[in-house]
Amino acid sequence: MGESNGDMEIEVLENDIRTLRKLLREKVQQLKTLKKHFQKNCVTKLNNDEIARYSRQIILSEIGVQGQLKLKKASVLVVGAGGLGCPSALYLAGAGIGRIGVLDYDEVELTNLHRQLLHTEATVGLTKVDSVQAQLEQLNSQIEIQTHHTQLTSDNAIAILEQYDVIVDATDNVATRYLLNDACVMLGKPLVSGSALQLEGQLTVYNYRGGPCYRCLFPTPPPPESVTNCGDGGVLGAITGVIGALQALETIKIVLSNEGVLSGRLLLFDGQQSAFRNLKLRPKKPTCAVCSDTPTVTKLVDYEQFCRMKATDKDTALSLLAPSERISVREYHDQWVATGQPHLLIDVRGANQFEMCQLPGAPVNIPIEDILSGKRTDEILSQLERSPVPVYVVCRRGNDSQLAVRHLEPLFRSRNLAPPRDLSGGLHAWTKTVDPNFPIY
Ligand SMILES: Nc1ncnc2c1ncn2[C@@H]1O[C@H](COP(=O)(O)OP(=O)(O)OP(=O)(O)O)[C@@H](O)[C@H]1O
């Protein structure tokens, strides 16, 4: 009896200790936050290094010492350490933003180097965030660079974004755009949004001082097949450089509370014509699902599902076809290429890509646009009617080829021809599973 009383007392004591430990941990965390807040807000002077380093911008009437101190106290999160994130982070670090967060889940690849200029040959294979951090620290040791090597999702977005004053969207997919938008609205943070493709770029600031948010303008996501990324559409590095630098500029103006922030307006850059256009956007939508007074979206949702896409899966974004309408690249190789059996391979990439590399067996190049517009299909169909052979369709990653098969199938059937089949996973799958020496891009 005495023993079990003693056991109970020990148990009570252990529980007390656990509770006290938890309380202590919480208090330490609060103190740390307070200390950070205090340090941030008590910066009242620039040191000699900072005066010299930033002198050329401090002398601007729009900045001055007080402006430089604001930049020093500010924190900015750059989401995406790619084509836009690199120049953006570079200019923010150069300008002396006191704490810069860099978030990306990806690793540096050779195909990144033509435009993502903070990465180098030496950092291929490293995480993008580590690569950016190393470069920025070399540029400016007076500031803090914080890395987040993770995919931004509904589960982590609020906890990460709330640590920063301004958010820069330097990502490349619609799901993340909606996620960032909604999280920024919920946290009341401005979102500096940019995009670049081919020789064109766009820039605007969402959720800033009563201006519209992304959902005000685009309440529903575009169909996934209508969205082109840099991997498929191409992009020139200088274009991402222009837009990324402008994103840094807007961020700096927001931090300084300066006039002219690009809210409620959209800047369009045409690199081919060297022309900028500034469009007035619709104002904040009174019925917007997220930023109106009576929002219907009050917590973050599953944005990949919302946009019917996967934010990170670069290889299998579309799955339009039944298995019987597709063939694996290995099977195609063994059955047709290795045996030399007569067949027709249609490569639906653009002419420039076709010139870069082609599968063996004399494929015919009909770009997807020509297939969809019916420009060159008659010629192929007539040829097949004269001498029918099995038809296969290929592209870089296996998305456009599926669209082409879907489009061609009824045309083939109407002429009593066996419908074409898609080479699953495209040239990427070929390099991975058939020929590692086939160029990957
Ligand atoms: N949800 C997300 N979480 C974290 N990083 C993201 C997210 N969505 C996109 N990104 C990152 O944003 C960056 C966008 O960069 P960019 O548009 O230059 O594309 P890329 O993926 O590096 O290039 P490519 O399309 O040529 O392969 C990428 O590094 C990508 O990893």
The ligand as a Gaussian input file, in Angstrom:
#p B3LYP/6-31G(d) Opt

LIG

0 1
 N        5.713000      24.595000     -54.350000
 C        7.006000      24.843000     -54.489000
 N        7.834000      24.735000     -53.419000
 C        9.148000      24.989000     -53.548000
 N        9.733000      25.362000     -54.696000
 C        8.963000      25.486000     -55.784000
 C        7.574000      25.227000     -55.747000
 N        7.071000      25.420000     -56.982000
 C        8.106000      25.780000     -57.769000
 N        9.254000      25.809000     -57.061000
 C       10.597000      26.163000     -57.541000
 O       10.515000      27.365000     -58.292000
 C       11.611000      27.411000     -59.197000
 C       11.118000      27.986000     -60.505000
 O       12.229000      28.158000     -61.306000
 P       12.194000      28.073000     -62.866000
 O       10.909000      28.601000     -63.359000
 O       13.395000      28.765000     -63.382000
 O       12.115000      26.513000     -63.163000
 P       13.041000      25.222000     -63.068000
 O       12.154000      24.193000     -62.527000
 O       14.335000      25.446000     -62.382000
 O       13.433000      25.026000     -64.583000
 P       12.976000      24.072000     -65.764000
 O       11.481000      24.276000     -65.906000
 O       13.763000      24.576000     -66.911000
 O       13.352000      22.697000     -65.335000
 C       12.164000      26.002000     -59.335000
 O       13.461000      25.969000     -58.789000
 C       11.184000      25.146000     -58.533000
 O       11.837000      24.096000     -57.848000

